[in-house]
Amino acid sequence: MTCQHCVASVTEEVSELGVTEVDVDLATGRLHVVGDVTAEQVQAAVAEAGSYTAQPA
């Protein structure tokens, strides 16, 4: 991710999963999600937001 638009896109897509919290840190490229979702669901949402990938921590 390179800009706030990227952060907004990822936040929007992941939020649509019905999670209670989404935090995207542009500086580190980290995504923190709180909610009842699987890593695969989050990865798919991140990919839908653009040419991004997510690795479970």
PDB file of N, CA, C and O in Angstrom:
ATOM      1  N   MET A   1       0.841  -1.166   0.000  1.00  0.00           N
ATOM      2  CA  MET A   1       0.000   0.000   0.000  1.00  0.00           C
ATOM      3  C   MET A   1       0.891   1.235   0.000  1.00  0.00           C
ATOM      4  O   MET A   1       1.937   1.290   0.648  1.00  0.00           O
ATOM      5  N   THR A   2       0.429   2.213  -0.753  1.00  0.00           N
ATOM      6  CA  THR A   2       1.273   3.398  -0.895  1.00  0.00           C
ATOM      7  C   THR A   2       0.598   4.709  -0.512  1.00  0.00           C
ATOM      8  O   THR A   2       1.266   5.742  -0.459  1.00  0.00           O
ATOM      9  N   CYS A   3      -0.716   4.699  -0.242  1.00  0.00           N
ATOM     10  CA  CYS A   3      -1.395   5.964   0.044  1.00  0.00           C
ATOM     11  C   CYS A   3      -2.646   5.744   0.891  1.00  0.00           C
ATOM     12  O   CYS A   3      -3.049   4.611   1.151  1.00  0.00           O
ATOM     13  N   GLN A   4      -3.247   6.845   1.310  1.00  0.00           N
ATOM     14  CA  GLN A   4      -4.455   6.772   2.126  1.00  0.00           C
ATOM     15  C   GLN A   4      -5.625   6.174   1.353  1.00  0.00           C
ATOM     16  O   GLN A   4      -6.517   5.574   1.954  1.00  0.00           O
ATOM     17  N   HIS A   5      -5.636   6.326   0.039  1.00  0.00           N
ATOM     18  CA  HIS A   5      -6.691   5.697  -0.762  1.00  0.00           C
ATOM     19  C   HIS A   5      -6.606   4.181  -0.632  1.00  0.00           C
ATOM     20  O   HIS A   5      -7.633   3.509  -0.542  1.00  0.00           O
ATOM     21  N   CYS A   6      -5.403   3.644  -0.622  1.00  0.00           N
ATOM     22  CA  CYS A   6      -5.213   2.202  -0.428  1.00  0.00           C
ATOM     23  C   CYS A   6      -5.769   1.772   0.922  1.00  0.00           C
ATOM     24  O   CYS A   6      -6.474   0.768   1.022  1.00  0.00           O
ATOM     25  N   VAL A   7      -5.451   2.533   1.951  1.00  0.00           N
ATOM     26  CA  VAL A   7      -5.935   2.237   3.299  1.00  0.00           C
ATOM     27  C   VAL A   7      -7.458   2.248   3.318  1.00  0.00           C
ATOM     28  O   VAL A   7      -8.083   1.351   3.883  1.00  0.00           O
ATOM     29  N   ALA A   8      -8.051   3.259   2.703  1.00  0.00           N
ATOM     30  CA  ALA A   8      -9.509   3.376   2.676  1.00  0.00           C
ATOM     31  C   ALA A   8     -10.143   2.208   1.931  1.00  0.00           C
ATOM     32  O   ALA A   8     -11.169   1.681   2.363  1.00  0.00           O
ATOM     33  N   SER A   9      -9.547   1.801   0.827  1.00  0.00           N
ATOM     34  CA  SER A   9     -10.084   0.685   0.036  1.00  0.00           C
ATOM     35  C   SER A   9     -10.059  -0.617   0.824  1.00  0.00           C
ATOM     36  O   SER A   9     -11.043  -1.357   0.846  1.00  0.00           O
ATOM     37  N   VAL A  10      -8.934  -0.891   1.468  1.00  0.00           N
ATOM     38  CA  VAL A  10      -8.806  -2.115   2.260  1.00  0.00           C
ATOM     39  C   VAL A  10      -9.767  -2.069   3.447  1.00  0.00           C
ATOM     40  O   VAL A  10     -10.445  -3.054   3.739  1.00  0.00           O
ATOM     41  N   THR A  11      -9.824  -0.934   4.123  1.00  0.00           N
ATOM     42  CA  THR A  11     -10.720  -0.788   5.274  1.00  0.00           C
ATOM     43  C   THR A  11     -12.165  -1.025   4.869  1.00  0.00           C
ATOM     44  O   THR A  11     -12.902  -1.718   5.570  1.00  0.00           O
ATOM     45  N   GLU A  12     -12.573  -0.457   3.750  1.00  0.00           N
ATOM     46  CA  GLU A  12     -13.948  -0.615   3.287  1.00  0.00           C
ATOM     47  C   GLU A  12     -14.283  -2.072   2.979  1.00  0.00           C
ATOM     48  O   GLU A  12     -15.316  -2.581   3.415  1.00  0.00           O
ATOM     49  N   GLU A  13     -13.413  -2.738   2.231  1.00  0.00           N
ATOM     50  CA  GLU A  13     -13.682  -4.134   1.853  1.00  0.00           C
ATOM     51  C   GLU A  13     -13.728  -5.050   3.075  1.00  0.00           C
ATOM     52  O   GLU A  13     -14.611  -5.900   3.180  1.00  0.00           O
ATOM     53  N   VAL A  14     -12.790  -4.881   3.987  1.00  0.00           N
ATOM     54  CA  VAL A  14     -12.754  -5.745   5.164  1.00  0.00           C
ATOM     55  C   VAL A  14     -13.941  -5.442   6.077  1.00  0.00           C
ATOM     56  O   VAL A  14     -14.500  -6.358   6.681  1.00  0.00           O
ATOM     57  N   SER A  15     -14.329  -4.183   6.186  1.00  0.00           N
ATOM     58  CA  SER A  15     -15.474  -3.803   7.011  1.00  0.00           C
ATOM     59  C   SER A  15     -16.755  -4.467   6.539  1.00  0.00           C
ATOM     60  O   SER A  15     -17.637  -4.757   7.347  1.00  0.00           O
ATOM     61  N   GLU A  16     -16.866  -4.708   5.248  1.00  0.00           N
ATOM     62  CA  GLU A  16     -18.055  -5.343   4.696  1.00  0.00           C
ATOM     63  C   GLU A  16     -18.225  -6.792   5.159  1.00  0.00           C
ATOM     64  O   GLU A  16     -19.273  -7.398   4.938  1.00  0.00           O
ATOM     65  N   LEU A  17     -17.198  -7.342   5.799  1.00  0.00           N
ATOM     66  CA  LEU A  17     -17.292  -8.699   6.336  1.00  0.00           C
ATOM     67  C   LEU A  17     -18.078  -8.720   7.639  1.00  0.00           C
ATOM     68  O   LEU A  17     -18.390  -9.790   8.162  1.00  0.00           O
ATOM     69  N   GLY A  18     -18.400  -7.538   8.166  1.00  0.00           N
ATOM     70  CA  GLY A  18     -19.152  -7.461   9.412  1.00  0.00           C
ATOM     71  C   GLY A  18     -18.280  -7.533  10.651  1.00  0.00           C
ATOM     72  O   GLY A  18     -18.758  -7.917  11.718  1.00  0.00           O
ATOM     73  N   VAL A  19     -17.009  -7.172  10.532  1.00  0.00           N
ATOM     74  CA  VAL A  19     -16.106  -7.191  11.675  1.00  0.00           C
ATOM     75  C   VAL A  19     -16.381  -6.008  12.589  1.00  0.00           C
ATOM     76  O   VAL A  19     -17.031  -5.045  12.183  1.00  0.00           O
ATOM     77  N   THR A  20     -15.891  -6.076  13.814  1.00  0.00           N
ATOM     78  CA  THR A  20     -16.134  -4.999  14.769  1.00  0.00           C
ATOM     79  C   THR A  20     -15.041  -3.941  14.737  1.00  0.00           C
ATOM     80  O   THR A  20     -15.262  -2.814  15.179  1.00  0.00           O
ATOM     81  N   GLU A  21     -13.859  -4.288  14.218  1.00  0.00           N
ATOM     82  CA  GLU A  21     -12.757  -3.327  14.175  1.00  0.00           C
ATOM     83  C   GLU A  21     -11.821  -3.646  13.013  1.00  0.00           C
ATOM     84  O   GLU A  21     -11.492  -4.805  12.763  1.00  0.00           O
ATOM     85  N   VAL A  22     -11.402  -2.601  12.312  1.00  0.00           N
ATOM     86  CA  VAL A  22     -10.408  -2.724  11.251  1.00  0.00           C
ATOM     87  C   VAL A  22      -9.413  -1.592  11.430  1.00  0.00           C
ATOM     88  O   VAL A  22      -9.803  -0.427  11.515  1.00  0.00           O
ATOM     89  N   ASP A  23      -8.130  -1.924  11.489  1.00  0.00           N
ATOM     90  CA  ASP A  23      -7.090  -0.911  11.612  1.00  0.00           C
ATOM     91  C   ASP A  23      -6.008  -1.223  10.586  1.00  0.00           C
ATOM     92  O   ASP A  23      -5.380  -2.281  10.636  1.00  0.00           O
ATOM     93  N   VAL A  24      -5.796  -0.304   9.663  1.00  0.00           N
ATOM     94  CA  VAL A  24      -4.775  -0.459   8.635  1.00  0.00           C
ATOM     95  C   VAL A  24      -3.676   0.557   8.908  1.00  0.00           C
ATOM     96  O   VAL A  24      -3.939   1.758   8.969  1.00  0.00           O
ATOM     97  N   ASP A  25      -2.462   0.087   9.070  1.00  0.00           N
ATOM     98  CA  ASP A  25      -1.308   0.964   9.310  1.00  0.00           C
ATOM     99  C   ASP A  25      -0.525   1.097   8.014  1.00  0.00           C
ATOM    100  O   ASP A  25       0.138   0.156   7.577  1.00  0.00           O
ATOM    101  N   LEU A  26      -0.607   2.267   7.409  1.00  0.00           N
ATOM    102  CA  LEU A  26       0.055   2.503   6.121  1.00  0.00           C
ATOM    103  C   LEU A  26       1.566   2.363   6.242  1.00  0.00           C
ATOM    104  O   LEU A  26       2.206   1.800   5.355  1.00  0.00           O
ATOM    105  N   ALA A  27       2.137   2.862   7.315  1.00  0.00           N
ATOM    106  CA  ALA A  27       3.593   2.848   7.480  1.00  0.00           C
ATOM    107  C   ALA A  27       4.164   1.430   7.519  1.00  0.00           C
ATOM    108  O   ALA A  27       5.218   1.167   6.941  1.00  0.00           O
ATOM    109  N   THR A  28       3.469   0.522   8.198  1.00  0.00           N
ATOM    110  CA  THR A  28       3.983  -0.845   8.328  1.00  0.00           C
ATOM    111  C   THR A  28       3.328  -1.818   7.368  1.00  0.00           C
ATOM    112  O   THR A  28       3.838  -2.915   7.142  1.00  0.00           O
ATOM    113  N   GLY A  29       2.185  -1.413   6.796  1.00  0.00           N
ATOM    114  CA  GLY A  29       1.452  -2.308   5.912  1.00  0.00           C
ATOM    115  C   GLY A  29       0.687  -3.376   6.663  1.00  0.00           C
ATOM    116  O   GLY A  29       0.254  -4.367   6.075  1.00  0.00           O
ATOM    117  N   ARG A  30       0.518  -3.178   7.968  1.00  0.00           N
ATOM    118  CA  ARG A  30      -0.179  -4.173   8.788  1.00  0.00           C
ATOM    119  C   ARG A  30      -1.670  -3.875   8.876  1.00  0.00           C
ATOM    120  O   ARG A  30      -2.106  -2.724   8.862  1.00  0.00           O
ATOM    121  N   LEU A  31      -2.422  -4.948   8.967  1.00  0.00           N
ATOM    122  CA  LEU A  31      -3.873  -4.892   9.078  1.00  0.00           C
ATOM    123  C   LEU A  31      -4.271  -5.656  10.328  1.00  0.00           C
ATOM    124  O   LEU A  31      -3.881  -6.809  10.514  1.00  0.00           O
ATOM    125  N   HIS A  32      -5.046  -5.011  11.179  1.00  0.00           N
ATOM    126  CA  HIS A  32      -5.551  -5.651  12.407  1.00  0.00           C
ATOM    127  C   HIS A  32      -7.068  -5.709  12.290  1.00  0.00           C
ATOM    128  O   HIS A  32      -7.725  -4.696  12.050  1.00  0.00           O
ATOM    129  N   VAL A  33      -7.615  -6.911  12.465  1.00  0.00           N
ATOM    130  CA  VAL A  33      -9.049  -7.115  12.327  1.00  0.00           C
ATOM    131  C   VAL A  33      -9.577  -7.802  13.582  1.00  0.00           C
ATOM    132  O   VAL A  33      -8.990  -8.769  14.067  1.00  0.00           O
ATOM    133  N   VAL A  34     -10.694  -7.290  14.103  1.00  0.00           N
ATOM    134  CA  VAL A  34     -11.367  -7.921  15.237  1.00  0.00           C
ATOM    135  C   VAL A  34     -12.764  -8.301  14.763  1.00  0.00           C
ATOM    136  O   VAL A  34     -13.530  -7.450  14.311  1.00  0.00           O
ATOM    137  N   GLY A  35     -13.082  -9.570  14.871  1.00  0.00           N
ATOM    138  CA  GLY A  35     -14.404 -10.034  14.464  1.00  0.00           C
ATOM    139  C   GLY A  35     -14.377 -11.525  14.199  1.00  0.00           C
ATOM    140  O   GLY A  35     -13.331 -12.171  14.270  1.00  0.00           O
ATOM    141  N   ASP A  36     -15.531 -12.048  13.899  1.00  0.00           N
ATOM    142  CA  ASP A  36     -15.686 -13.478  13.670  1.00  0.00           C
ATOM    143  C   ASP A  36     -15.536 -13.770  12.176  1.00  0.00           C
ATOM    144  O   ASP A  36     -16.518 -14.009  11.473  1.00  0.00           O
ATOM    145  N   VAL A  37     -14.286 -13.746  11.709  1.00  0.00           N
ATOM    146  CA  VAL A  37     -13.973 -14.021  10.303  1.00  0.00           C
ATOM    147  C   VAL A  37     -12.743 -14.909  10.239  1.00  0.00           C
ATOM    148  O   VAL A  37     -11.952 -14.973  11.181  1.00  0.00           O
ATOM    149  N   THR A  38     -12.599 -15.580   9.130  1.00  0.00           N
ATOM    150  CA  THR A  38     -11.420 -16.421   8.928  1.00  0.00           C
ATOM    151  C   THR A  38     -10.332 -15.621   8.213  1.00  0.00           C
ATOM    152  O   THR A  38     -10.594 -14.585   7.603  1.00  0.00           O
ATOM    153  N   ALA A  39      -9.119 -16.129   8.306  1.00  0.00           N
ATOM    154  CA  ALA A  39      -8.002 -15.506   7.598  1.00  0.00           C
ATOM    155  C   ALA A  39      -8.277 -15.492   6.096  1.00  0.00           C
ATOM    156  O   ALA A  39      -7.927 -14.537   5.403  1.00  0.00           O
ATOM    157  N   GLU A  40      -8.899 -16.547   5.602  1.00  0.00           N
ATOM    158  CA  GLU A  40      -9.195 -16.634   4.175  1.00  0.00           C
ATOM    159  C   GLU A  40     -10.191 -15.553   3.747  1.00  0.00           C
ATOM    160  O   GLU A  40     -10.057 -14.982   2.664  1.00  0.00           O
ATOM    161  N   GLN A  41     -11.187 -15.272   4.591  1.00  0.00           N
ATOM    162  CA  GLN A  41     -12.153 -14.215   4.270  1.00  0.00           C
ATOM    163  C   GLN A  41     -11.463 -12.850   4.217  1.00  0.00           C
ATOM    164  O   GLN A  41     -11.724 -12.045   3.323  1.00  0.00           O
ATOM    165  N   VAL A  42     -10.592 -12.605   5.172  1.00  0.00           N
ATOM    166  CA  VAL A  42      -9.867 -11.331   5.199  1.00  0.00           C
ATOM    167  C   VAL A  42      -8.950 -11.227   3.984  1.00  0.00           C
ATOM    168  O   VAL A  42      -8.887 -10.176   3.346  1.00  0.00           O
ATOM    169  N   GLN A  43      -8.248 -12.293   3.663  1.00  0.00           N
ATOM    170  CA  GLN A  43      -7.364 -12.285   2.500  1.00  0.00           C
ATOM    171  C   GLN A  43      -8.134 -11.995   1.225  1.00  0.00           C
ATOM    172  O   GLN A  43      -7.663 -11.234   0.380  1.00  0.00           O
ATOM    173  N   ALA A  44      -9.307 -12.587   1.072  1.00  0.00           N
ATOM    174  CA  ALA A  44     -10.127 -12.358  -0.118  1.00  0.00           C
ATOM    175  C   ALA A  44     -10.595 -10.906  -0.183  1.00  0.00           C
ATOM    176  O   ALA A  44     -10.609 -10.307  -1.259  1.00  0.00           O
ATOM    177  N   ALA A  45     -10.977 -10.338   0.955  1.00  0.00           N
ATOM    178  CA  ALA A  45     -11.422  -8.946   0.986  1.00  0.00           C
ATOM    179  C   ALA A  45     -10.282  -7.999   0.644  1.00  0.00           C
ATOM    180  O   ALA A  45     -10.480  -7.022  -0.079  1.00  0.00           O
ATOM    181  N   VAL A  46      -9.101  -8.280   1.155  1.00  0.00           N
ATOM    182  CA  VAL A  46      -7.928  -7.448   0.853  1.00  0.00           C
ATOM    183  C   VAL A  46      -7.609  -7.512  -0.636  1.00  0.00           C
ATOM    184  O   VAL A  46      -7.316  -6.489  -1.254  1.00  0.00           O
ATOM    185  N   ALA A  47      -7.664  -8.699  -1.208  1.00  0.00           N
ATOM    186  CA  ALA A  47      -7.407  -8.853  -2.643  1.00  0.00           C
ATOM    187  C   ALA A  47      -8.453  -8.121  -3.470  1.00  0.00           C
ATOM    188  O   ALA A  47      -8.133  -7.557  -4.517  1.00  0.00           O
ATOM    189  N   GLU A  48      -9.703  -8.125  -3.011  1.00  0.00           N
ATOM    190  CA  GLU A  48     -10.788  -7.431  -3.713  1.00  0.00           C
ATOM    191  C   GLU A  48     -10.567  -5.922  -3.721  1.00  0.00           C
ATOM    192  O   GLU A  48     -10.996  -5.232  -4.646  1.00  0.00           O
ATOM    193  N   ALA A  49      -9.899  -5.416  -2.692  1.00  0.00           N
ATOM    194  CA  ALA A  49      -9.655  -3.975  -2.572  1.00  0.00           C
ATOM    195  C   ALA A  49      -8.659  -3.465  -3.608  1.00  0.00           C
ATOM    196  O   ALA A  49      -8.656  -2.278  -3.934  1.00  0.00           O
ATOM    197  N   GLY A  50      -7.828  -4.339  -4.117  1.00  0.00           N
ATOM    198  CA  GLY A  50      -6.813  -3.935  -5.102  1.00  0.00           C
ATOM    199  C   GLY A  50      -5.773  -5.010  -5.232  1.00  0.00           C
ATOM    200  O   GLY A  50      -6.012  -6.163  -4.872  1.00  0.00           O
ATOM    201  N   SER A  51      -4.643  -4.653  -5.731  1.00  0.00           N
ATOM    202  CA  SER A  51      -3.551  -5.623  -5.925  1.00  0.00           C
ATOM    203  C   SER A  51      -2.757  -5.780  -4.651  1.00  0.00           C
ATOM    204  O   SER A  51      -1.556  -5.512  -4.619  1.00  0.00           O
ATOM    205  N   TYR A  52      -3.433  -6.218  -3.593  1.00  0.00           N
ATOM    206  CA  TYR A  52      -2.799  -6.373  -2.304  1.00  0.00           C
ATOM    207  C   TYR A  52      -2.911  -7.824  -1.869  1.00  0.00           C
ATOM    208  O   TYR A  52      -3.788  -8.551  -2.335  1.00  0.00           O
ATOM    209  N   THR A  53      -2.030  -8.242  -0.983  1.00  0.00           N
ATOM    210  CA  THR A  53      -2.099  -9.571  -0.401  1.00  0.00           C
ATOM    211  C   THR A  53      -2.016  -9.440   1.119  1.00  0.00           C
ATOM    212  O   THR A  53      -1.465  -8.467   1.633  1.00  0.00           O
ATOM    213  N   ALA A  54      -2.552 -10.400   1.820  1.00  0.00           N
ATOM    214  CA  ALA A  54      -2.509 -10.411   3.273  1.00  0.00           C
ATOM    215  C   ALA A  54      -1.974 -11.745   3.749  1.00  0.00           C
ATOM    216  O   ALA A  54      -2.364 -12.798   3.246  1.00  0.00           O
ATOM    217  N   GLN A  55      -1.082 -11.694   4.717  1.00  0.00           N
ATOM    218  CA  GLN A  55      -0.527 -12.887   5.328  1.00  0.00           C
ATOM    219  C   GLN A  55      -0.980 -12.926   6.782  1.00  0.00           C
ATOM    220  O   GLN A  55      -0.804 -11.937   7.493  1.00  0.00           O
ATOM    221  N   PRO A  56      -1.558 -14.032   7.251  1.00  0.00           N
ATOM    222  CA  PRO A  56      -1.951 -14.129   8.657  1.00  0.00           C
ATOM    223  C   PRO A  56      -0.740 -14.003   9.572  1.00  0.00           C
ATOM    224  O   PRO A  56       0.342 -14.501   9.261  1.00  0.00           O
ATOM    225  N   ALA A  57      -0.932 -13.344  10.685  1.00  0.00           N
ATOM    226  CA  ALA A  57       0.175 -13.192  11.653  1.00  0.00           C
ATOM    227  C   ALA A  57       0.198 -14.352  12.602  1.00  0.00           C
ATOM    228  O   ALA A  57       1.051 -14.409  13.487  1.00  0.00           O
TER     229      ALA A  57
END
